[in-house]
Amino acid sequence: LTVAVVWYKTEAILIAARQPAHVASLTATFVMWRLPALPFLVVKEDLKVFCQAQNVMVMPMAVSIAANGTSILGFPLLIARLGFIGAPLSLTLGNALQAVLMYLAARRAL
């Protein structure tokens, strides 16, 4: 919740830190598109730590590779179609995919 509040106030924080207004605005836009990823990041991290505690290491690594590959492939596609917001959207979708895959793989592996 704290991270979400800080991310939500990114533009004001950057302006207060004397960053240029256009930089603060673009950063705030990027971060706002990343906000929906926060719950997925929490689920992914919890499942990763749980798997590590169970000595299951390969599955989280394979899921990370697949999700990161999806994000990388999504960058050129989404940026070409949506412009600037395509980058954070690609990352957010990759995080969502990673959380779902971790959940499915953890259920199956354990």
Residue pairs with C-beta under 8 A, 6 or more apart in sequence:
3 38
4 35
4 38
6 13
7 31
7 32
7 34
7 35
7 38
8 31
8 32
8 35
10 24
10 27
10 28
10 31
10 32
11 24
11 25
11 27
11 28
14 23
14 24
14 27
14 28
15 21
15 24
19 27
26 84
29 84
29 85
29 88
30 84
30 85
30 87
30 88
31 88
33 85
33 88
33 89
33 92
34 88
34 91
34 92
36 92
36 96
37 91
37 92
37 95
37 96
39 99
40 92
40 95
40 96
40 98
40 99
40 100
41 95
41 99
43 99
43 102
43 103
44 95
44 98
44 99
44 102
47 60
47 99
47 102
47 103
47 106
48 60
48 102
50 106
51 57
51 59
51 60
51 102
51 106
51 109
51 110
52 60
54 110
56 106
56 109
56 110
59 105
59 106
59 109
60 102
60 105
62 105
63 98
63 101
63 102
63 105
64 98
66 97
66 98
66 101
67 94
67 95
67 97
67 98
67 101
68 94
68 98
70 93
70 94
70 97
71 90
71 91
71 93
71 94
74 86
74 89
74 90
74 93
74 94
75 86
75 87
75 90
77 86
77 90
78 85
78 86
78 87
78 89
78 90
79 86
79 87
79 90
80 86
82 89
